[in-house]
């Protein structure tokens, strides 16, 4: 089985992103772990997390990948970056 997904916006919540993945016929997704240009992040409710996990299980998602924010650069010689 192929694992096919897309980079998804989680603006409407992680469960909504998973629902959109299912609608497009994919079986995994990549999301930013936090705001891509800053450090802000959202804490999800237990209900949101449970719904996301339920969708993953029901639709046999492959690994879900997290993309680090753009502000992180592990190869930079500047310690602040």
WONOR-V406722 format. One record per residue. N is the residue number from 1. SS is DSSP state (H for helix, E for strand, - for the rest). PSI is psi in whole degrees, -180 to 180 (none if undefined). NEAR is the number of other C-alpha atoms within 12 Angstrom. Layout:
# WONOR-V406722
n=N ss=SS psi=PSI near=NEAR
n=N ss=SS psi=PSI near=NEAR
This chain:
# WONOR-V406722
n=1 ss=- psi=135 near=8
n=2 ss=- psi=146 near=12
n=3 ss=- psi=112 near=19
n=4 ss=- psi=132 near=21
n=5 ss=E psi=-169 near=25
n=6 ss=E psi=165 near=27
n=7 ss=E psi=115 near=22
n=8 ss=- psi=144 near=29
n=9 ss=- psi=138 near=25
n=10 ss=- psi=21 near=29
n=11 ss=- psi=-37 near=18
n=12 ss=- psi=4 near=15
n=13 ss=- psi=156 near=23
n=14 ss=H psi=-35 near=36
n=15 ss=H psi=-40 near=29
n=16 ss=H psi=-40 near=23
n=17 ss=H psi=-43 near=34
n=18 ss=H psi=-38 near=42
n=19 ss=H psi=-40 near=29
n=20 ss=H psi=-35 near=27
n=21 ss=H psi=-46 near=33
n=22 ss=H psi=-43 near=26
n=23 ss=H psi=-33 near=16
n=24 ss=- psi=-2 near=16
n=25 ss=- psi=16 near=19
n=26 ss=- psi=173 near=27
n=27 ss=- psi=21 near=31
n=28 ss=E psi=176 near=33
n=29 ss=E psi=164 near=34
n=30 ss=E psi=139 near=27
n=31 ss=E psi=156 near=29
n=32 ss=E psi=139 near=30
n=33 ss=- psi=-18 near=27
n=34 ss=- psi=-178 near=24
n=35 ss=- psi=125 near=21
n=36 ss=- psi=-22 near=19
n=37 ss=- psi=12 near=16
n=38 ss=- psi=-159 near=15
n=39 ss=- psi=3 near=15
n=40 ss=- psi=145 near=13
n=41 ss=- psi=163 near=18
n=42 ss=- psi=137 near=17
n=43 ss=- psi=122 near=14
n=44 ss=- psi=148 near=18
n=45 ss=- psi=162 near=13
n=46 ss=H psi=-37 near=12
n=47 ss=H psi=-45 near=14
n=48 ss=H psi=-44 near=21
n=49 ss=H psi=-44 near=20
n=50 ss=H psi=-42 near=16
n=51 ss=H psi=-43 near=21
n=52 ss=H psi=-48 near=30
n=53 ss=H psi=-36 near=24
n=54 ss=H psi=-45 near=18
n=55 ss=H psi=-45 near=26
n=56 ss=H psi=-46 near=28
n=57 ss=H psi=-47 near=18
n=58 ss=H psi=-32 near=15
n=59 ss=- psi=15 near=21
n=60 ss=- psi=51 near=22
n=61 ss=- psi=145 near=28
n=62 ss=- psi=-167 near=24
n=63 ss=- psi=138 near=19
n=64 ss=- psi=129 near=29
n=65 ss=E psi=143 near=20
n=66 ss=E psi=133 near=21
n=67 ss=E psi=127 near=21
n=68 ss=- psi=154 near=20
n=69 ss=- psi=154 near=20
n=70 ss=- psi=-27 near=16
n=71 ss=- psi=-14 near=19
n=72 ss=- psi=127 near=21
n=73 ss=- psi=93 near=14
n=74 ss=- psi=-16 near=13
n=75 ss=- psi=-3 near=10
n=76 ss=- psi=140 near=10
n=77 ss=- psi=-11 near=8
n=78 ss=- psi=120 near=9
n=79 ss=- psi=-33 near=9
n=80 ss=- psi=-20 near=10
n=81 ss=- psi=none near=13
